[in-house]
Amino acid sequence: MIDENDVILYIKNNPDFLEKNMGKFLDHDFYVERADTINLTKYHLKMLRKKNNHCESILNSIININDHNNKLSKKYLRLYSDLYLCTNKNELLERITKFSLNVNLEFRYIKKHLIKNNFLNELKFNNNIFLGTVDAKNLYELIDTTNQSDKYSVAIIRLDKHGYFLFKSSDVEHFNLSLDPSNLENLKMQVEFLLTIFKDS
């Protein structure tokens, strides 16, 4: 039986295979919000029951790129696969920053992966990336808040050369964020995940 390390080694040694056949690597539809079902390792191990030199033919027989997958979703799937193969913080940062994705990337899918691999609360700030726990007082200097019942819409603007972020108000629910400007001195915001990658200018 091929174990997890065999699969990872094969994928790393065959980058063109990922490039051409990512449409079905996830066992759910890209547009269906079921991030908890993502488990590339389990999926690979189920399919790869022969020696490494047979992996490509086996995978090719079960993988088809969905017609509805647009360019962005294919790039996202490539990014997810790259993240999955990371073994440390530096490698993760390197892999993320080499991709240029639309700002509408579905944050919560990658969030699940990072939580599973214990990357959260390690990464601080690197170009387009911000992860971990932040002080609400410092965060408040960068955002414009608008009270909406018990939550606040958040907009963090990222300028290309200054390292700011764009965090759309509509995404606040995904992170269960709440900011009370009257209590900034004591308030800490636990931001589990915040990742925004912009298209190259």
C-alpha positions, -999 to 999 in steps of 0.1 A, spaced: 0 0 0 12 35 -8 15 57 22 10 94 26 47 102 21 47 83 -12 18 103 -24 34 136 -14 67 127 -30 49 117 -62 30 149 -64 61 170 -57 80 152 -84 52 156 -110 41 192 -109 28 190 -144 3 164 -133 -13 188 -108 -13 215 -134 -33 194 -159 -56 174 -136 -68 194 -107 -104 196 -115 -114 166 -94 -87 165 -68 -111 177 -42 -140 153 -34 -166 181 -35 -177 207 -59 -156 239 -57 -187 260 -54 -203 239 -26 -196 252 9 -184 220 25 -149 228 35 -149 202 62 -150 175 36 -117 185 21 -91 158 27 -66 153 -1 -46 128 18 -76 105 23 -86 109 -13 -52 101 -26 -47 71 -4 -80 56 -15 -70 58 -51 -33 50 -50 -29 13 -42 -1 4 -66 35 13 -70 46 49 -76 53 43 -113 16 35 -118 3 66 -99 -1 88 -129 -22 64 -150 -44 56 -120 -51 92 -112 -56 101 -148 -83 75 -150 -104 92 -123 -97 129 -128 -116 152 -151 -117 189 -151 -153 202 -146 -166 223 -174 -179 249 -150 -145 255 -134 -133 288 -145 -97 301 -146 -99 314 -111 -112 281 -96 -85 261 -113 -58 285 -100 -74 281 -65 -72 244 -67 -36 246 -77 -29 268 -47 -47 245 -23 -27 216 -35 5 236 -30 -6 245 5 -13 209 13 22 199 4 38 225 27 58 212 57 68 244 74 60 281 77 86 294 53 75 270 26 39 279 31 47 316 27 67 310 -4 40 289 -21 12 314 -13 31 345 -25 39 330 -59 3 328 -68 -17 358 -81 -54 353 -74 -86 373 -76 -95 391 -44 -128 370 -43 -109 339 -34 -129 317 -10 -109 323 22 -127 297 44 -115 267 24 -78 276 29 -86 284 65 -96 248 71 -64 235 57 -42 259 78 -61 250 110 -56 213 103 -19 217 98 -13 240 128 -1 270 108 -24 294 125 -9 319 150 26 313 136 24 335 105 25 372 111 30 395 81 46 388 48 36 408 17 0 399 12 -4 376 42 -17 382 77 -25 354 101 -28 351 138 -39 372 168 -40 409 165 -45 438 189 -78 455 181 -64 489 190 -38 485 163 -62 471 138 -87 499 144 -61 524 130 -65 506 96 -102 501 94 -134 519 89 -162 504 110 -200 507 106 -223 494 132 -247 468 119 -267 454 149 -242 436 170 -214 434 144 -193 459 126 -185 459 89 -148 459 83 -129 474 54 -91 472 54 -76 488 24 -43 474 10 -21 497 -10 3 479 -32 34 494 -17 23 498 19 11 464 30 -25 472 39 -53 447 33 -87 446 17 -112 427 39 -147 430 25 -175 438 49 -195 409 35 -167 385 48 -171 395 84 -195 367 91 -169 341 79 -146 350 108 -172 359 134 -156 393 140 -169 419 163 -153 453 172 -164 477 199 -146 510 194 -155 521 229 -135 493 245 -104 492 223 -80 494 253 -90 460 266 -104 443 235 -83 416 217 -96 402 184 -87 367 176 -85 366 138 -81 330 130 -74 336 93 -70 366 70 -55 360 36 -59 383 6 -40 379 -26 -43 405 -53 -38 403 -90 -5 417 -102 -7 453 -113 
